[in-house]
């Protein structure tokens, strides 16, 4: 077990979410599914209680804790992409599987977990600073899914 693990609270779909992440992202897998040893406030004996999984190498625990707590944008996975094809692939997988688009490269999966699908072209432009970063930032502020060519064009001025 990892020394530090991110725990994500789901109503009842931790296993489905973990399997979706494992199918969608590299270096991701479901490593264990644990069933409740007895009835509890969020389920019955034998129901899936927790799921051990990794998302792009980050160890996570999915907890089926019931509907009490909801995900929000205060937590997100940020996935760095190398090009538009990779950006499109992850964005479309999340949004196309019952997720929802948001602004500036953010989207939510169908379980409400927020994702930032962030092309390296954008982070490189921001790291450049000055007018270059401002132009890229201003372009990004008008986008939902990040358009790499538009960011690169804005960066050049």
C-alpha positions as CSV (number, residue, x, y, z in Angstrom):
1,X,0.0,0.0,0.0
2,X,1.2,3.5,-0.9
3,X,2.2,5.8,1.9
4,X,-0.2,8.4,0.5
5,X,-3.4,7.6,-1.4
6,X,-6.1,9.8,-2.7
7,X,-9.5,8.7,-1.5
8,X,-12.5,9.6,-3.8
9,X,-16.0,9.2,-2.4
10,X,-18.6,7.8,-4.7
11,X,-22.3,7.2,-4.1
12,X,-22.1,3.6,-5.3
13,X,-20.1,3.5,-8.5
14,X,-16.5,3.4,-7.4
15,X,-15.7,0.2,-9.3
16,X,-17.3,1.5,-12.5
17,X,-15.4,4.8,-12.2
18,X,-12.1,3.0,-11.5
19,X,-12.5,0.6,-14.4
20,X,-13.3,3.6,-16.7
21,X,-10.2,5.4,-15.6
22,X,-8.1,2.3,-16.1
23,X,-9.4,1.8,-19.6
24,X,-9.0,5.5,-20.5
25,X,-5.6,6.6,-19.2
26,X,-2.1,5.0,-19.4
27,X,-0.4,3.7,-16.3
28,X,-3.9,3.2,-14.7
29,X,-5.3,0.0,-13.3
30,X,-7.8,-1.5,-10.9
31,X,-5.8,-3.5,-8.4
32,X,-8.4,-4.7,-5.8
33,X,-12.1,-4.6,-5.1
34,X,-13.2,-5.0,-1.5
35,X,-16.6,-6.0,-0.3
36,X,-18.4,-4.8,2.8
37,X,-18.0,-7.4,5.6
38,X,-21.4,-6.4,7.0
39,X,-24.3,-4.0,6.5
40,X,-23.3,-0.3,6.8
41,X,-24.9,3.1,6.4
42,X,-24.1,3.1,2.6
43,X,-24.9,-0.5,1.7
44,X,-25.3,-4.1,2.5
45,X,-23.0,-6.9,3.4
46,X,-21.2,-8.1,0.2
47,X,-21.6,-4.8,-1.7
48,X,-18.5,-3.2,-3.2
49,X,-17.2,-1.0,-0.4
50,X,-13.8,0.2,-1.7
51,X,-11.7,-0.1,-4.9
52,X,-7.9,0.2,-5.1
53,X,-6.8,1.8,-8.3
54,X,-4.3,4.0,-10.0
55,X,-4.9,6.9,-12.3
56,X,-1.8,7.8,-14.4
57,X,0.4,6.3,-11.7
58,X,-1.4,8.0,-8.8
59,X,-2.7,5.6,-6.2
60,X,-6.4,6.1,-5.3
61,X,-9.0,4.5,-3.2
62,X,-12.6,4.7,-4.4
63,X,-15.1,4.5,-1.5
64,X,-18.7,3.8,-2.0
65,X,-19.9,6.0,0.8
66,X,-23.4,6.8,-0.3
67,X,-24.9,10.1,-1.6
68,X,-24.0,12.3,1.4
69,X,-20.9,14.0,-0.2
70,X,-20.5,15.2,-3.8
71,X,-17.4,15.9,-5.9
72,X,-16.6,19.5,-6.8
73,X,-14.0,21.5,-8.6
74,X,-11.9,21.9,-5.4
75,X,-10.3,18.6,-6.4
76,X,-9.3,17.7,-10.0
77,X,-7.0,15.4,-11.8
78,X,-4.8,17.4,-14.2
79,X,-3.7,15.3,-17.2
80,X,-0.8,16.8,-19.3
81,X,-1.2,16.0,-23.0
82,X,1.4,16.2,-25.8
83,X,-0.8,17.2,-28.7
84,X,-4.3,17.8,-29.9
85,X,-4.9,14.1,-30.7
86,X,-4.2,13.1,-27.1
87,X,-6.2,16.1,-25.7
88,X,-9.2,15.1,-27.9
89,X,-8.9,11.5,-26.9
90,X,-9.1,12.1,-23.1
91,X,-11.6,15.0,-23.4
92,X,-13.9,13.0,-25.6
93,X,-13.7,9.9,-23.5
94,X,-14.7,11.8,-20.3
95,X,-17.4,13.9,-21.9
96,X,-18.6,11.2,-24.2
97,X,-19.2,8.8,-21.3
98,X,-21.8,10.9,-19.6
99,X,-19.5,13.7,-18.6
100,X,-19.9,17.4,-19.0
101,X,-17.8,20.1,-20.6
102,X,-16.6,23.1,-18.7
103,X,-14.3,26.0,-19.4
104,X,-10.5,26.4,-19.8
105,X,-9.7,22.7,-20.4
106,X,-11.9,21.5,-17.5
107,X,-14.5,18.8,-17.7
108,X,-16.3,16.5,-15.3
109,X,-16.8,12.7,-15.7
110,X,-20.2,11.2,-15.1
111,X,-19.4,10.6,-11.4
112,X,-18.7,14.3,-10.9
113,X,-14.9,14.1,-10.7
114,X,-13.3,17.1,-12.3
115,X,-10.5,16.8,-14.9
116,X,-8.1,19.3,-16.4
117,X,-7.1,18.1,-19.8
118,X,-4.1,20.4,-20.2
119,X,-1.8,20.4,-23.3
120,X,1.8,21.0,-22.7
121,X,1.6,23.8,-25.3
122,X,-0.5,25.7,-22.8
123,X,1.7,25.1,-19.7
124,X,4.8,26.0,-21.8
125,X,3.1,29.2,-22.9
126,X,2.2,30.1,-19.4
127,X,5.7,29.4,-18.2
128,X,7.2,31.7,-20.8
129,X,5.6,34.6,-18.9
130,X,5.1,38.2,-20.2
131,X,3.0,39.1,-23.2
132,X,3.4,35.5,-24.6
133,X,1.7,34.1,-21.5
134,X,-1.0,36.8,-21.5
135,X,-1.9,36.1,-25.1
136,X,-2.1,32.3,-24.5
137,X,-4.1,32.9,-21.3
138,X,-6.6,35.2,-23.0
139,X,-7.1,32.6,-25.7
140,X,-7.6,29.8,-23.2
141,X,-10.2,31.8,-21.3
142,X,-12.5,31.6,-24.4
143,X,-12.2,27.8,-24.7
144,X,-13.8,24.7,-23.3
145,X,-11.5,21.9,-24.7
146,X,-8.1,23.5,-25.3
147,X,-7.3,24.1,-29.0
148,X,-3.5,23.5,-29.2
149,X,-3.1,25.3,-32.6
150,X,-5.0,28.4,-31.2
151,X,-2.8,28.5,-28.1
152,X,0.4,28.2,-30.2
153,X,-0.9,31.0,-32.6
154,X,-1.8,33.2,-29.6
155,X,1.6,32.6,-28.1
156,X,3.3,33.7,-31.4
157,X,1.1,36.8,-31.4
